[in-house]
């Protein structure tokens, strides 16, 4: 019993200590003129789907949820957002030229068609991000 209590105490102290290691939760300011919407001119339907299902990890407009403030979830969320933005950032589309836009649109279609995006762990917490066959058709239009 004593060992159990000690173990729980150690865990509690570790949990509290972990809260001091806070990752940066950034939403860097970005010029709307540099966005995917402004440059690649997707349809309004496509924008609506991307806003609903992708922008948390693929734009500078992340809605950081409450659990992104609690370690160790905070570390996982920040890592996903950083990795997601690095691969595809709708707020920083000026980095991509015409050719890259074509490639990225193809990748988007591929990822949603194969069900890899949005990630499976994300949709139970964000039910609005689940994609219907229609949503997938919208994102794949012209591909
Ligand atoms: C919970 C965060 C999250 C959400 C929501 C999310 N993604 Fe991602 N996405 C990632 C991460 C992280 C990566 C990088 C994966 C890697 O490096 O292997 C990624 C990578 C990608 C890539 C690049 C794949 C590659 O092989 O380079 C595309 C395209 C993509 N996502 C599209 C989407 C689309 C479209 C949506 C919405 C339907 C979406 N993602 C929603 C986190 C997310």
Boltz pocket constraint, residues with backbone or C-beta under 6 A from the ligand:
constraints:
  - pocket:
      binder: B
      contacts: [[A, 49], [A, 50], [A, 53], [A, 54], [A, 55], [A, 56], [A, 57], [A, 58], [A, 79], [A, 80], [A, 81], [A, 83], [A, 84], [A, 87], [A, 88], [A, 104], [A, 107], [A, 108], [A, 111], [A, 112], [A, 117], [A, 118], [A, 119], [A, 122], [A, 129]]
      max_distance: 6.0
